Amino acid sequence: MSELLTFAMGEFVAEFPTDRMYVKNHMWALPRDGGVYRFGFSAYAVRLLQDIYFIDFDCVPGAKLGHRQEFGNIESKKAESGMYAPIVGEVICINDRLLEDPSIINIDKYGEGWLLEMRGEVEGLLQPADYMKHLESAWDVAQRTIKGQANTDD
């Protein structure tokens, strides 16, 4: 197991393995063979979503995804949302197991709960320390959103 970085989310702590890179849309990126990257939701995203119970992919292997193009949907206790491409590139495979049991993401977000594998433009990926800085800069807005106060001026 790689070293872990932690980020305090109120009374909860999100952990981030340092053996992978991260994306500003709160996904991790683990390099595989042949220039392929495996992507999944970071602990930060899973904590905000809470109890994921539905996932659907709108892409198939071989599909080309553009910048922030929607590739599927996810539903959880806290939210329904589109899932957006972490990079520009080609979908190599999707994790079909999640269609039958999306709760795998809740249990093993950095292992069997991965979403898809892609090959493409990866220069926008963040080192773990840079992702932590991104989380720190976005945490105030996230807290207000969690509390339903995103549009207030306090």
Secondary structure, 3 states (H helix, E strand, C coil): CCCEEEEEECCEEEEEECCCEEECCCEEEEECHHHEEEEEECHHHHHHHCCEEEEEECCCCCCEECCCCEEEEEEECCCEEEEECCCEEEEEEECCHHHHCCCHHHHCCCCCCCCEEEEEECCCCECHHHHHHHHHHHHHHHHHHHCCCCCCCC
